[in-house]
């Protein structure tokens, strides 16, 4: 129920036949309350778009929860066997080149140029930008990065599905000119036919499927709607699901790139999977703020820009329990029943 300051009430209900009703009520309150309070109900069109943009990042409300369990099971299996997860699956390599993601808050082309050079000089094998303010503001930043690092250094662009088709086409033609490695999620992943049309128009490979569930990704792979596809242990239902996606890509002859989960334990799981295939050219190195709660963090690059397979069993991680306890607000335990 939604209530207004004049005393009116708006009613609705959800569908939950598997006991998820209480959980959905908590989610509605915890996630959307801050977006709804104080707004005008007549601005419902604007609110619909605002919540839709927010839903783009609500990965845990899908196959993701089962994927979290799957990662824990693989960690248990690896520890029981005394082997890393990658070794249990079959190691293809023990280190993976990493690219850096740009800092979101960079406002000027010069700031972008400076950071691109710094990441290149730090050893990273590429630099991915995520500008999403439209062609007029984004293109100068993209040009500045290329001018700063030269033609040979891999650059990528990911506007997080914030472009229209026309904007994506305009920016994509500039990426063609600048020799970018890929154009990631320029428009929403579920606009499959528009993605196919964009891929046909541009020389820069279109990387898609980041936000699709595993079953949805199958159709993109089978139809070759995108040039490259995305996957990670979070959105693609765990280590098991991501390995199935890799198998599909191998059979259909399409390359994939393993995506960050923006969660340190899940990103170590991504690294474990990345070490079982050569299909993913890189491992994504996200911002340092996402590398928390681990000691001797295996997600840090070496001097040559590689991330190495952890030596220990299972995930091979050492949790920083002091950090975790300092940041714990509630412990929820399953009862024995």
N, C-alpha and C positions, 0 to 999 in steps of 0.2 A: 504494500500500500504506500502511495505517495501522498503527502499532505501539503497543502499550500498555506500561506500565512493568513488567508481569509477563511480557513476552516474547511475547505473543500478536500475531498479524498478521491484519489484515483486508484482503482483496483486492477490487479493482474494476477496471474499464477504461472507456475512453471510445470514442467513434466518431469516426474522422477519416480520411476517404478523400481529402482534398485537401492532405495534407501538414501539417495543423495539429496533429498529435499532440504534437510537441515544444513548440509554443506553448501548447497546453492544459496540459501538465505545468508549464510556468513559471507560468501563470496560477493553477493550483490552489495551487502553493506560495506565490506572491507575495501572492495575494489572501486565501486562506482559512486559511493556516497559523496566523495569529495568533488566529483564532476557534476552532481545533480543539485546539491544544496545551494540555495540562493539564485537559481536560474529561473527564467520565465518559461512556464510550460508551453507557451505559444511559440517559443523558439525551438520547437521539437526537431525541425529539419537540421538546424545547426548542431543540436545535441546528438542526433543520429550519426552525423559525420564525425563528431568528436569521439564518441564511444567506439565507432568503427576503427578509427585510427589507433585508439588505445588497444582494441582487441588484436591488432596486428602484432602486439608484443606479449599477449597473454598466452604464452606457449604452454603453460601447465594445464590449461583447460582442454586437453585433447589426448592424443596418445602419449603425451609426455610423461604422465604419472607412471604409466606402466613401464616406460623406458627408464625412469629413475630406479624402479625396482630391479629391472633387468641388469643395470650397471652394478648394483649391489650384489646380485647373484653371481655375476662374472667375477667380481672382486673376491667373493667367498670361494668360488671354485679355484681361482688362481692361488689363493693362499693355501687351500687344502692340498693343491698339487705342488706347491713350492715353485710355481712358474709365473711369469708375467702373463697377462691376458693375451698380449701379442704372440708370445711363444706358444700358448695353448691353441691359438687359431692357426699360427704359422707365420713366422717372421719373414717379411720381404725386405726390410731395411731397418736399421737401428737409429737413424736420425732422419729428420724431415726438414727441408728448408722452410723458413717462416717469412711471412710478409707482415708489415705493420699496418694497423688501421690509423687513419688520421685522427687528430684531436677534433672533436665536434665543434668546439667553440672558436676555431680560427675564423677571423672575420675578413681578413684582407688577402689578396693574392700573394703579397710578400710574405706574410706569415706562413702560408701554405708552402711556398717555395722553400723557406728556411727549414720547415719541419721535414719536407721531403728529402732535402739534402742531408739533414741530421740522421734520418732513419737509414738512408743509403749508407752513410759513412759509419753507422753503428753496426753494419753487417747484414741488415735485413735484405731479403731477396726481392722485395717489391713493396709498394706503398699503395694502399687502397683508400680512396676518399669517399665520403658519404655526404655530399652536399645535396640539398633538397629544396632550395629556394627558387628554383626555376632557371631557365637558360641565361637570363641577363646577369644574374649574380654568380651562377655556378661556372659558366664557361671561362671567365677570366681566371678563376682559381685552377681549373683544369689545365689551362694553357700555361699558367705560371709554374705549376709542378713539372710539366714536361720540359719547359725551357730551363728549369733549374737542374734537373738530373740528367739531361741528355736523352738521346733517342733509344739507347740500349736498355735502360733500367725499366723493369716492368711496372706499369701503372694500371690501376683499375678504378672503376667508379661504381658506386652503389647508392642510389638515391632512395633506397628503402620504399620503393613503389609509390613515391610521391609525385611522379610526373604523369601528365596526360600522354596519350599516344603522340600527339603533335610535339609536345615538349621533348619526349624521349627521342623522337626522330631528329629534331633539331640538335640536341646534345649529342646523339649518336653519330651524326655526320662529322661533328668536331672530333669525337673520339677516333673515328676512322682516319681523319687527317693527322691526328697526333700519335697514332699507332698504339692505342691502349690495348691491354691484354684481354680484358673482358668488360662488359657492361652488365652489371648485376642488378636484378630485380628493378628494372626501370619503371615497370608498371606492375599492378598486382598479379601474383603468380597464377591466380585462377582465371585470368583473362587469356586463356590458352591460344585462341585464334589470333588475338592481337599480338601476342608474343611471337607467334609464328610469322605473322606479317612483318613485324619489326625485324626479326632475324633475317628474313628474305631481303629487306631493304638495306641492311647495314653489313659492312665487312667485319666490324668488331663483333666477336662472339657474344651472344646473349646468354647470361648465366641465370637460371631460374630454379624454381621448386623449393627454395628455402623454407617457405611457410606452408607448403603442402604436407599433408599427412602421407604416410608411406604408400597407401593404396592409391591416392591421387597421383603420386609421382610416377607410378607405373605407366599411366596413360601418356604422360609427357614423354617418357623414355621410348615407349612403343611407337609413338607418332612422330618422334624427332621434332617436336614443336620448338624446342630450345637447342642451342648449340652445346651448352654445358649445363650440368645439373648440380644442385646443392644437397648436402645431407649432413646430419650430425646425430649424436646419440640421443639428444633431447627430442627434437622434432620428428625423428624417424624411428621412434619406439625402441630406443636402447641400442646397445652394442649388437644385439641379434638383428634388429631391424636394419641398422646401418650396413651390416655385413650383407644382408639380403639385397639391399639397394646396390651395393658394390657389385655383387654377382650379376644383377640385371644389367648394369652398365657395361660390364665386361662382355656379356653375351650379345648386347645390342650395339656394341662399338661406340659408346658415347662416354666422354670423359666427365668426371665429377670432381668437385672440390669439397673437402670437409670443412664445415662451417664451425665457428666458435659457438659454444653454448652460453658464453658469458657467465659461467659458473665454474670455479676451479676444478672441482672433482669431476664434473662432466667433461671439462676440456682435457683433463688427463685421460679420461676414457676415449675421447676423440683421438688423442695422440696414440694411444694403444692401437686403435683401429687403423690409423694412418700408417703405422709401421707394418701393417699386414698387406699393404697394396702399394703399387706405384701409380695407381690411377689418379690419385689426388696429388697434384704437383706441389702444393704447399700445405702447411698448417697455419691457420690464422692466429696472429698474435694480437689479442685485443688489449684494451687499455689496462694499465696497471691496477686500477681500482677493482678489476674483476679477479685479481690474483691474491686472494685472501685466505686465511685459515690453513695454510700449508707451510711446513718447514722445508727448507732446501728445495724451493719450488721448482719442479721439473719443467715448468712452462717457460722459463727464462732461456733466451738464446745464448749460444756460445759466440766466440769472437768472429766466427764465419757465418753467423746467422742461422744456425741449425738448432732445432730442439731435439733432445735425445730421449730415447726410450728409457724410462726408469728401470733401475736394476732389480728392485725388489719384486716379490710375488704379488699377484693380483694387480691392482692399480699401481702398486709400488710407491705409495704416498705415505708421508708422515704428517698426521694432523697436528696443528698447533692448538692444543686443547686450551691453553691459557687464553688465546684469542677467541676461541669458540665460546668458552664459558663467560668471558667478558661481554660477549654480544648475544647471549642467549636470553630471551625474554620469557619463554615458556617451554617446558618439556612435556610432550604428549606421549604417553606410553600405552601400548595395546595391552588389554588385560588378558588373562589366561584363558578366558572363555572363547 
